[in-house]
């Protein structure tokens, strides 16, 4: 048996190729080409196989899946002359020569030969797509996802952008004659598109295969979705910070991203790079790209990527999108929907309530989502939540929104804490509570709020909130006071 190993790289249409191969599995097998089911996920992605062959202790996504023995047994049973494996994680692992050798030796214990297929995308486009993918899954790796896009892009490029380094390792380990290097750029691919290019590169005839392009399986999010996913990461990862919770978090974030993408069609394209930023990043790799083009593609002019078009924001443009309160409320509902679909409703089990207190700071220009802090909490009925929100600079007013639903709660503590550790009780100015009994308040609205007077310079605010009822239970608790008000 011979192996065709498609190693990515990331963000070069790998999901489309994998979905196509999986959809044509039976047709391919009839002509002696096997696309294994073992160690694959997400529509034919064999990255779990790489995880088995070159394990990373920081990556436990595929623990418990069928491993190498299952893959070997399936390939031998299929008895096809050619096996095709596709997984973009391979390119990451093989940036380490020792890991590349380990992968080669394991495969050569089963296959007679290995041919490597690799696609390369211009570095600025590559890191932008990689950043968007990290946002989609709520990555907690700061080298993958930071607050500033361009700083993150530079870090990603430093880790993954030197294609010459990757290709030279593949050359040393597998042999130059076994490399099939393709440039992921319109005008350099087959006229029939990426799928036709991949088939031609692998020496697979397209006749008889279902060449209908699969639905977009990895559509990039727009500006509003990116803004919302940043907030989702902030409020959700306060619950799942540990590595143990990473798989759960990434599943929830991916599901939330899908819901937002469907709910907000027509979202403007996320650019990321300011004017000149994309060109500058691509230029950083000009020399290594030229060497790669000359040594491995035989191009005397040293041109690897021919396109001169760069996606960059105009000077007066921004990727930041203000979120309304309705947008934030929908985001939290999307997280809940994703959890339900994912089969996990939270760490407290079924008997939980979900609340999201939000604190707005007025700095003389009114309250806005941009100058607010939100925390999403799970708590058993009835439960107490300690809410801490940082503060910097002078504020003229403070507004606490304890939930995004009808609620009954007690505000046991509302304090401003100074830098020396002393605390001052906040003085309530007004609220939209239907009724108040001591510390307990009954809110018959999906937008409950309490406004406090400013307490002078402080380091942060602290609240202790005991929730007695949320949602339908809170509505029922409010009924006697509504009747009383009506009679009055």
Protein Blocks (a to p, Z undefined) as FASTA:
>chain_A
ZZdddebjehihkmmmmmmmmmmmmmmmmnopacdfbhpaehhiaklmmmmmmccfklck
lgoiacfklmmmmmmmnopabdcdddfklmmmmmpmklmmmmmmmmmmmmmbdcdddddd
dfklmmmmmmmmmmmnopabfklocfblklmmmmmmmmmmmmmlmmmmmmmmnopklpcc
ddddehjacfkbjklmmmmmnopafehpafbdcddfbbccdfklmmmmmmmmmmmmmmmm
bfklmmmmmmmmmmmmmmmmmmmghiacdekpaghklmmmmmmmmmmmmmmmmmmnopan
lpablcfcdcdddfkbcfbdcddfklmmmmmmmmmmmmmmnopabjnljmdcdddddddd
dehiapafklccddddddddddddddddddedjdfbdcddfbfcdcddddfbccdddfko
pacddddfbdcbfbdehjbccddbfbdcdddddebjafbdcdddddfbgcjllmmmmmmm
mmmmmmZZ
